């Protein structure tokens, strides 16, 4: 096999680089219907991420192209990061860091520190609400329980029994929002859940609650979030992701001191970085050697794939 690496930011870039490729590995590049229908030799589009919302899976299926992802990628890293953002918000770590660097120390050096301290409470006995109950949420559960958090979860695609076996209470979304002190988002982005957290949802949350998002930025209506944060409807947010990435520097959320940003870093560790390089290449190797990929996203493509490329082994 010959591997060619070419940065591709636009549809034109992708087509120039991948039009005749037998397989492609993508990260955030837009593999739209237009791109996919012009891939003349492609058998597989593989991503090293758990999410694949930048790939038009329906178009790939129609074209007889397999799509694969890395469903176990960065599970520990992302769940660690969600917990870190929760703690940073609850203990107001970024605010404390800023005022100390500006010269404050304890309450004896001005009112800034005292203002930040006001309202901080132990997280033991507080409620964490998980939106989505996949691998990352499941990895987060024991970590959150270690801090004494009560855990609720909303996921219409997961049976309540699965949650209850882990000591998690399955609830409707409205109840989760009303009862949670921390709402942490862990679901894939689809056409059905775009902006699933908007003005109406923020109205249900406690004024002392925090939103944590390590999933996808477009799950949250950022204008509604800004309004909720500036009008005191919620206390703050920890955001690893934003709707537009990289974030526009004129985004008003950047001016708020009750929002913590981490720049889409939840997935990263030295170990996960090695996996990112290895796992999609393994799927490419499998499909080009006559085997189905392990992280197969669209098994419904099988008949069209076989008609176009021939039968593969399991």
C-alpha positions as CSV (number, residue, x, y, z in Angstrom):
1,X,0.0,0.0,0.0
2,X,1.1,3.6,-0.7
3,X,0.0,6.2,1.8
4,X,-0.3,9.9,0.7
5,X,-0.9,12.7,3.3
6,X,-2.4,15.9,1.9
7,X,-4.0,18.7,4.0
8,X,-7.6,19.1,2.7
9,X,-9.8,21.9,4.1
10,X,-12.3,22.3,1.3
11,X,-14.3,20.0,-1.0
12,X,-12.0,21.0,-3.9
13,X,-8.9,20.1,-1.8
14,X,-10.4,16.7,-0.9
15,X,-11.3,15.9,-4.5
16,X,-7.9,16.9,-5.8
17,X,-6.2,14.7,-3.2
18,X,-8.6,11.7,-3.0
19,X,-10.5,11.4,-6.2
20,X,-8.6,8.2,-7.2
21,X,-7.8,6.9,-3.7
22,X,-8.7,3.3,-2.8
23,X,-9.4,4.4,0.8
24,X,-9.2,7.6,2.8
25,X,-8.6,8.5,6.4
26,X,-10.3,11.7,7.6
27,X,-10.5,13.8,10.8
28,X,-12.5,17.0,10.4
29,X,-12.6,17.3,6.6
30,X,-16.1,17.7,5.1
31,X,-16.9,14.5,3.2
32,X,-20.1,15.7,1.7
33,X,-22.4,14.1,-0.8
34,X,-20.6,16.0,-3.6
35,X,-17.2,14.7,-2.5
36,X,-18.3,11.1,-2.0
37,X,-20.1,10.8,-5.3
38,X,-16.8,11.9,-7.0
39,X,-14.6,9.3,-5.3
40,X,-14.1,6.9,-8.2
41,X,-12.1,4.1,-6.5
42,X,-12.8,4.5,-2.8
43,X,-13.9,1.5,-0.8
44,X,-13.5,3.0,2.7
45,X,-13.8,6.3,4.5
46,X,-12.2,5.8,7.9
47,X,-12.0,8.3,10.8
48,X,-9.9,7.8,14.0
49,X,-12.7,9.5,16.1
50,X,-15.8,8.2,17.8
51,X,-17.8,10.9,16.0
52,X,-18.3,11.0,12.2
53,X,-20.8,13.8,11.7
54,X,-18.4,15.3,9.0
55,X,-19.0,12.3,6.8
56,X,-22.3,11.9,4.8
57,X,-22.9,8.3,5.7
58,X,-26.1,8.0,3.7
59,X,-24.2,9.2,0.6
60,X,-21.4,6.8,1.2
61,X,-23.9,3.9,1.6
62,X,-25.6,4.8,-1.7
63,X,-22.2,4.8,-3.4
64,X,-21.2,1.4,-2.0
65,X,-18.5,2.8,0.3
66,X,-17.8,1.6,3.8
67,X,-17.5,4.1,6.6
68,X,-15.6,3.2,9.8
69,X,-14.8,5.0,13.0
70,X,-13.0,4.2,16.3
71,X,-15.8,3.6,18.8
72,X,-13.4,3.0,21.7
73,X,-11.2,6.0,20.9
74,X,-10.3,8.3,23.8
75,X,-13.0,6.9,26.2
76,X,-10.9,7.3,29.3
77,X,-9.4,10.6,28.1
78,X,-12.8,12.2,27.4
79,X,-14.4,11.0,30.6
80,X,-11.4,12.3,32.6
81,X,-11.7,15.6,30.8
82,X,-15.4,15.9,31.5
83,X,-14.7,15.3,35.2
84,X,-11.9,17.9,35.1
85,X,-14.2,20.5,33.6
86,X,-16.8,19.7,36.2
87,X,-14.3,20.2,39.0
88,X,-12.8,23.4,37.4
89,X,-16.3,24.9,37.2
90,X,-17.4,23.8,40.7
91,X,-14.2,25.0,42.4
92,X,-13.9,28.1,40.1
93,X,-10.3,27.2,39.3
94,X,-9.8,29.4,36.3
95,X,-11.2,32.5,38.1
96,X,-9.0,31.8,41.1
97,X,-5.9,31.4,38.9
98,X,-6.6,34.7,37.2
99,X,-7.0,36.8,40.3
100,X,-3.9,35.2,42.0
101,X,-1.8,36.1,38.9
102,X,-3.2,39.6,39.1
103,X,-2.0,40.0,42.7
104,X,-4.8,38.7,45.0
105,X,-4.1,36.1,47.7
106,X,-6.7,34.9,50.2
107,X,-9.4,37.4,51.3
108,X,-6.8,39.8,52.8
109,X,-5.7,41.2,49.5
110,X,-9.0,42.5,48.2
111,X,-12.6,41.7,47.5
112,X,-12.0,39.7,44.3
113,X,-11.1,36.5,46.1
114,X,-14.0,36.7,48.5
115,X,-16.4,37.3,45.6
116,X,-15.2,34.1,43.9
117,X,-15.4,32.1,47.1
118,X,-19.0,33.1,47.6
119,X,-21.3,30.2,46.7
120,X,-18.7,27.5,46.3
121,X,-20.1,24.2,47.8
122,X,-18.9,20.6,48.1
123,X,-19.9,18.5,45.2
124,X,-20.6,15.4,47.3
125,X,-24.3,14.7,47.2
126,X,-24.8,16.9,44.2
127,X,-26.5,15.6,41.0
128,X,-24.8,14.9,37.7
129,X,-27.0,14.5,34.6
130,X,-25.6,12.7,31.6
131,X,-27.1,13.3,28.2
132,X,-26.2,10.2,26.3
133,X,-25.2,7.0,27.8
134,X,-22.5,5.5,25.6
135,X,-19.0,4.4,26.3
136,X,-17.8,7.8,27.6
137,X,-20.7,8.3,30.0
138,X,-20.2,4.8,31.3
139,X,-16.5,5.5,31.9
140,X,-17.4,8.7,33.7
141,X,-19.9,7.0,36.1
142,X,-17.4,5.4,38.5
143,X,-15.2,8.6,38.4
144,X,-18.2,10.7,39.4
145,X,-19.3,8.3,42.0
146,X,-15.9,8.5,43.6
147,X,-16.7,12.2,44.3
148,X,-20.1,11.2,45.8
149,X,-22.3,12.5,43.0
150,X,-25.8,11.2,42.4
151,X,-26.1,10.4,38.7
152,X,-29.1,10.7,36.3
153,X,-29.0,9.9,32.6
154,X,-31.1,10.5,29.5
155,X,-30.7,8.4,26.4
156,X,-33.7,7.2,24.4
157,X,-31.6,4.5,22.7
158,X,-30.4,2.8,25.9
159,X,-32.6,0.7,28.2
160,X,-33.2,1.9,31.7
161,X,-31.9,-1.5,33.0
162,X,-28.5,-0.8,31.5
163,X,-28.2,2.4,33.5
164,X,-29.7,1.0,36.7
165,X,-27.1,-1.8,36.7
166,X,-24.4,1.0,37.1
167,X,-26.4,2.8,39.8
168,X,-27.6,5.4,37.4
169,X,-31.3,6.6,37.3
170,X,-32.8,6.8,33.8
171,X,-35.0,9.9,33.5
172,X,-36.6,12.1,30.9
173,X,-34.6,15.1,29.6
174,X,-36.7,17.7,31.3
175,X,-36.3,16.0,34.7
176,X,-32.6,15.7,34.2
177,X,-32.3,19.4,33.5
178,X,-34.4,20.4,36.5
179,X,-32.6,18.2,39.0
180,X,-29.0,18.3,37.9
181,X,-26.3,20.5,39.4
182,X,-24.0,19.5,36.5
183,X,-25.3,18.6,33.0
184,X,-22.7,16.8,30.9
185,X,-23.3,16.1,27.2
186,X,-22.1,12.8,25.7
187,X,-24.0,12.1,22.5
188,X,-23.2,12.0,18.8
189,X,-24.4,14.9,16.7
190,X,-27.3,14.0,14.3
191,X,-29.9,15.9,12.4
192,X,-32.4,15.1,15.1
193,X,-30.4,16.6,18.1
194,X,-28.9,19.7,16.6
195,X,-29.3,22.5,19.2
196,X,-31.0,20.1,21.5
197,X,-30.0,22.4,24.4
198,X,-31.5,25.8,23.7
199,X,-33.4,28.6,25.5
200,X,-36.3,26.3,26.7
201,X,-33.9,23.8,28.1
202,X,-31.7,26.4,29.9
203,X,-34.9,27.7,31.6
204,X,-35.4,24.3,33.2
205,X,-31.9,24.2,34.7
206,X,-31.0,25.5,38.2
207,X,-29.4,28.9,38.4
208,X,-26.5,27.2,40.3
209,X,-26.0,24.5,37.6
210,X,-23.2,24.1,35.2
211,X,-23.2,22.8,31.6
212,X,-20.3,20.6,30.5
213,X,-19.8,19.7,26.8
214,X,-17.1,17.4,25.6
215,X,-19.2,16.0,22.7
216,X,-20.2,18.3,19.8
217,X,-20.6,22.1,19.8
218,X,-23.7,22.1,17.6
219,X,-25.7,20.2,20.3
220,X,-25.9,23.5,22.1
221,X,-27.5,26.7,20.8
222,X,-24.7,29.1,21.7
223,X,-26.8,32.2,21.5
224,X,-29.2,30.7,24.0
225,X,-26.3,29.6,26.1
226,X,-24.8,33.1,26.1
227,X,-28.2,34.5,27.2
228,X,-28.5,31.9,30.0
229,X,-25.0,32.7,31.3
230,X,-25.4,36.5,31.2
231,X,-28.9,36.5,32.6
232,X,-28.1,34.2,35.6
233,X,-30.2,31.3,34.4
234,X,-27.2,29.0,34.9
235,X,-24.0,29.4,36.8
236,X,-21.4,28.6,34.1
237,X,-20.1,26.2,31.5
238,X,-17.1,24.0,30.7
239,X,-16.8,23.8,26.9
240,X,-14.3,21.6,25.1
241,X,-16.2,22.0,21.8
242,X,-18.0,24.9,20.0
243,X,-20.3,25.1,17.1
244,X,-17.6,26.6,14.9
245,X,-14.1,25.3,15.3
246,X,-11.7,26.9,15.7
247,X,-13.9,29.2,17.7
248,X,-14.3,32.7,16.1
249,X,-12.4,35.2,18.3
250,X,-15.4,37.5,18.3
251,X,-17.6,34.8,19.9
252,X,-19.1,36.6,22.9
253,X,-18.7,33.5,25.1
254,X,-15.0,34.2,25.1
255,X,-15.6,37.3,27.1
256,X,-17.4,35.5,30.0
257,X,-15.4,34.6,33.1
258,X,-17.9,31.9,34.0
259,X,-17.0,29.8,30.9
260,X,-14.0,27.5,30.8
261,X,-12.7,26.6,27.3
262,X,-10.2,23.8,26.5
263,X,-10.1,23.9,22.7
264,X,-11.2,20.4,21.7
265,X,-8.6,18.6,23.9
266,X,-10.8,16.1,25.6
267,X,-9.7,13.3,23.3
268,X,-6.0,13.7,23.8
269,X,-3.3,11.7,25.6
270,X,0.0,10.4,24.4
271,X,-1.7,6.9,24.3
272,X,-4.7,8.1,22.3
273,X,-2.5,10.0,19.9
274,X,-0.8,6.7,19.0
275,X,-4.2,5.0,18.6
276,X,-5.3,7.8,16.2
277,X,-2.5,7.0,13.9
278,X,-2.9,3.2,14.1
279,X,-6.6,2.3,14.2
280,X,-7.9,3.8,10.9
281,X,-4.8,2.3,9.1
282,X,-5.8,-1.1,10.5
283,X,-9.3,-0.7,8.9
284,X,-7.8,0.4,5.6
285,X,-5.5,-2.6,5.7
286,X,-8.4,-4.9,6.4
287,X,-10.7,-3.7,3.6
288,X,-7.9,-3.7,1.0
289,X,-6.9,-7.2,2.0
290,X,-10.5,-8.5,1.7
291,X,-12.0,-8.1,5.2
292,X,-14.7,-5.9,6.6
293,X,-13.5,-3.0,8.8
294,X,-13.8,-3.4,12.6
295,X,-15.3,0.0,13.3
296,X,-18.0,-0.4,10.7
297,X,-20.6,2.4,10.8
298,X,-22.8,1.4,7.9
299,X,-23.3,-2.3,7.7
300,X,-26.4,-1.7,5.5
301,X,-23.9,-0.9,2.7
302,X,-22.9,-4.6,2.4
303,X,-25.1,-5.5,-0.6
304,X,-24.0,-2.4,-2.6
305,X,-20.4,-2.8,-1.6
306,X,-20.4,-6.5,-2.8
307,X,-22.1,-5.6,-6.0
308,X,-19.4,-2.9,-6.7
309,X,-16.3,-4.5,-5.2
310,X,-16.9,-8.1,-4.6
311,X,-17.4,-10.2,-1.4
312,X,-15.3,-9.7,1.7
313,X,-14.6,-12.1,4.6
314,X,-15.6,-11.4,8.2
